[in-house]
Amino acid sequence: MGLTPDDQPASRVVEEPKRNILPYAAVVVVGAVAIWTIQQPNNFEPQSPSSSIKHASPTGKQVPATTSKSAKGDMRALFSADDYPAEAQRKGEEGTVQVELTVDQNGRVSACRIVRSSGSRSLDTASCSILTRRARFTPARDAEGRAVVDKITSPPIVWRLEG
């Protein structure tokens, strides 16, 4: 007695689960920013003018001039595995973004301008969005110690898909 085609069990097609490459991509992005930042001189330190410059105090005495200080902050840990834009991931888009941030008197980012585009609108937009929402800085100070608006340029933000 043989089996007829109707008696045979249906074969099942087993599909392999899709691999989520997002964690790998984010590690590359965060790692690249961290490595670049560590290798660079501190871009957020102001150039000190000569300490021999003097100015008059309100009492008329000559006193050493105080220097202004640029905004300071660490952008290395602001990107996570979930930050790679889904649209860019679907399209296989990669690239490097660099932005200029305007930091207000409270140390918050008030504006973001792309100075080096990745060529992907979603990667550029994500870079500015993440930095605007998450970045916090010690505000810049003028010569009198008052908090002032400042502009700083980010290290390159590298977006790469791995997998």
Secondary structure as the mmCIF struct_conf table of DSSP 4:
data_model
#
loop_
_struct_conf.conf_type_id
_struct_conf.id
_struct_conf.beg_label_comp_id
_struct_conf.beg_label_asym_id
_struct_conf.beg_label_seq_id
_struct_conf.end_label_comp_id
_struct_conf.end_label_asym_id
_struct_conf.end_label_seq_id
HELX_LH_PP_P HELX_LH_PP_P1 GLY A 2 THR A 4
HELX_RH_3T_P HELX_RH_3T_P1 PRO A 5 ASP A 7
BEND BEND1 GLN A 8 GLN A 8
HELX_LH_PP_P HELX_LH_PP_P2 PRO A 9 SER A 11
HELX_LH_PP_P HELX_LH_PP_P3 VAL A 13 ARG A 19
HELX_RH_AL_P HELX_RH_AL_P1 LEU A 22 GLN A 39
BEND BEND2 GLN A 40 GLN A 40
TURN_TY1_P TURN_TY1_P1 ASN A 43 PHE A 44
BEND BEND3 GLU A 45 GLU A 45
HELX_LH_PP_P HELX_LH_PP_P4 PRO A 46 SER A 50
TURN_TY1_P TURN_TY1_P2 SER A 51 SER A 52
STRN STRN1 LYS A 54 ALA A 56
TURN_TY1_P TURN_TY1_P3 PRO A 58 THR A 59
BEND BEND4 GLY A 60 GLY A 60
STRN STRN2 GLN A 62 PRO A 64
HELX_LH_PP_P HELX_LH_PP_P5 ALA A 65 SER A 68
STRN STRN3 LYS A 69 LYS A 69
STRN STRN4 LYS A 72 LYS A 72
TURN_TY1_P TURN_TY1_P4 ARG A 76 ALA A 77
BEND BEND5 LEU A 78 LEU A 78
HELX_RH_3T_P HELX_RH_3T_P2 ALA A 81 ASP A 83
BEND BEND6 TYR A 84 TYR A 84
HELX_RH_AL_P HELX_RH_AL_P2 ALA A 86 LYS A 91
TURN_TY1_P TURN_TY1_P5 GLY A 92 GLY A 92
STRN STRN5 GLY A 95 VAL A 103
TURN_TY1_P TURN_TY1_P6 GLN A 105 ASN A 106
BEND BEND7 GLY A 107 GLY A 107
STRN STRN6 ARG A 108 ARG A 108
STRN STRN7 VAL A 109 ARG A 116
BEND BEND8 GLY A 119 GLY A 119
HELX_RH_AL_P HELX_RH_AL_P3 ARG A 121 ARG A 134
STRN STRN8 ARG A 136 ARG A 136
STRN STRN9 THR A 138 THR A 138
HELX_LH_PP_P HELX_LH_PP_P6 PRO A 139 PRO A 139
STRN STRN10 ALA A 140 ARG A 141
TURN_TY1_P TURN_TY1_P7 ALA A 143 GLU A 144
BEND BEND9 GLY A 145 GLY A 145
STRN STRN11 ALA A 147 VAL A 148
STRN STRN12 ASP A 150 THR A 153
HELX_LH_PP_P HELX_LH_PP_P7 SER A 154 PRO A 156
STRN STRN13 ILE A 157 TRP A 159
#
